[in-house]
Amino acid sequence: MPKLSMHEDLPFDDASFTAVSMSVLFFFLEHPTTVLRECRRVIRPGGRIAVYTTAAEMRGTPAAPEPVASAGHWCEDEELAAFAREAGFHHVQVVH
């Protein structure tokens, strides 16, 4: 399964939202930092982003079975936090 090839520019003005959420998307992203930067652009100052993704330890279980489990990118906690910091987010926290 190839990574998503998507247009990463959101069709919204700067500071349009107070929050952005993503669910099980990072698994498919080729450039997560780029996507997070674009999310940051559309979030108002003081806004928040929430990213839900499947933990790497779920790989190969019924929650993330093969062959899909081998097709995507499994992010470790520090890697997720690093993507967010690189995109310019502050007060980054990974919660299980």
Disulfide bonds with the S-S distance in Angstrom:
none
